[in-house]
Amino acid sequence: MTPSEAKNILDEWVVNPNLKKHMRAVGAAMRWYAVFFGQDESTQDRWEVAGIVHDLDWEKYPNLSAQGHPYVAVAFLKTRGLDEESCQAILAHASHTGQPRQTLMAKTLFAVDELAGFIVAVALIKPEKNLSAVDVASVTRRLAEKRFAANVNRDEIIQGAAALAIPLEEHIAHVIDAMRDYRTDLGL
């Protein structure tokens, strides 16, 4: 599956523009990290695809059970030929599945998921409403404010950076950079 095909599937499954923005942001961060970790071009595509489709079923099947997110998406994506490593990473990004994060792809998807959503929230409260106004300091300040974007799991952001063995501030900078590379696609 190519990133373009993944975006087409995203458009078929997801209506909410904010959820689409989140999934594309995660795809951007996944591609950035694939490059950072020295992966080849086809692996960069696979990582981006996993990011784009990781929450494919969230809107229609938000229940956290075997009949909901992310199991429904993975079952569908397997029929569309998504590789096993990507399917495993999608299952493992959701803590409630109990799936181990054994691969670098799985660790990275977990690490960027909550953070990408949080960075979008920070961008949207800036007067400019774009990523150019977001920096590491503004993200870390907002992370300390428990009421800001209260639904974002801050513990998972910290755990994700630790799983990659990257200091939190550096990880935040990486994800901001990744999202800036795709700012037109994200509308930010």
N, C-alpha and C positions, 0 to 999 in steps of 0.2 A: 504494500500500500504506500502510495506517495503522499507527501504533505497536501498536495492539491486534492487528491481523492479523500483524504481525511477531512479537509475543510468542507467538501461536498457532503459527506456523511454528517458532519456537524450541522450543516444548514438543514439537512433533512430531519434530524432528530431534535434539535434545540431551537426554541423560539425566543427565549429570553436573551436580549442583546447583552446584558451584563454577564450572564453565564458564558455566552460565546466569547466575550472579551476575555474573561478569566481563562478559558480553555486555550485560546490563542496565545495568551501571555505565558501560560505554562509551556506550551509548545515552543515558544521563543526561548524561554529559559532552558528548556531541555536541549535544544539545538546548540545554544551557547556553551552549555557544559559539555556536550559531546565534543565540540571543537577544543575546549579547554583541556579535556582529558585525552586529546590526541586521537579521537576516533576517526575512521575513514568516512568518506562522503555518504556511502550507503547507510552506515550506522548513524550518522548525523540525521539522515532522513527518518530512520526508524525511531530515534529518540524524539524527534519533533512530532512525529505521528502519535506516539504514545502520549505525549503531553496534550496534543490537540483533542484526543478522544477519551482522555482519562475519566471525565465526568459525563460522558455521553448520555447515560441513563438517569442522571441526577434529577432532571426536571420531571420526567415521567414516572420514575421508580425511586423516590427518595428514601423509602424505608430501608433500614439497615438490617436486612435479612438476606437469606439465600435467594429470595425472590425479588430483591431490590438492587440498589447500588452497591458495588460495581459489577455484581454477578451478571445482571441482564446485559450490560454493555459487553462484557467479555464474551459471553455466549454468542452474541450477535457478531462481534468483531472476528471471532474464530471462523464463522461462516464466510466472512469476507476475506479470509486469508491472513489475518494478522498473526505474526509469529508468536511463538510460545513465550519468549523472553518478555516481549511487550505485554502480553496478556498477564503474565505473572506480575510484572511491575504495576500494572493497573490494579490488580487485586491487592497487592501489598501496599499501595499508597493509602488505602483506607484502613486505619488502625483496627476497626471493628472486625475485619475479616480474620485477623490473627495470622495472616500469611507472612512468612519471613521475608525480609528485604535482603536477599543474598547477593544480588548482582549490583554492579555500579549503577545501571539504569534504574533499578528499583529504588535504591538509596537516593538517587538524584531526583526522581519523580516525587518521592515523599518530601525531600528537602525543599523543592521549589513550589510545591502546590499552595500551601497556606501563605507563604511569603509573597508569591505573585499576586494573590488576591489582596493581601494587605497593602502592597505597593500601589495597586490600582486605587484602593480606598484613599491612600495618602494623596495621590495625584488628583483625585476628584475634589478634595477639599481645598486645594490650592486655587487662588484666584485665576491662574492661567489654565487650570484643569488639564495639565499635560505633564509628561514625564520630565521635561526639561527643568521643572521647578522642584523635582524630588531629588534629595540627596540622602546619604547614609544617616546624617544627623537627624533629619526630619523623620525618617523611618524609625530610628531607635527611640526618639522622643515619644512618638506615637505608640510604640510598643509598650512603653511604660504606663500609658494611659489605658487602664483596663476597660473604660467605658467606650473608648474609640474602637470601632469595628469589633465590638464585643464578641461576635460570633467566630472570630478568627482564633484558632488554637495556638496561642503563643508558645506553649510547651513544645508543640510539634515543630514550630519554626526553629527553636533552640536545638531540639533533638536532631532535626534534619541537618543543620550545619555541623553538629558534632559527628553525625554518621559519615559525613564527607571529610571529616578532619580538617575543616576550614573554619577559621575564626568567624563568629557571627557577623561582625561588621564587614569583613571581606566578602562573605557570602551575600549579604545585602547588596553590596556594590556590584557584584557579578550579576545578580538578577536585575537590578536597575539597568545596567549596561545592556543586558540581553533584551529587555523590554524596549529600550530606546531604539535598538536596531530595527524593531518592528512597530515603532510608534504609529506609522501611517495605518498599518493593518489593524492596530488596536484602537485607533481613533483617539490616541492620547499624545 
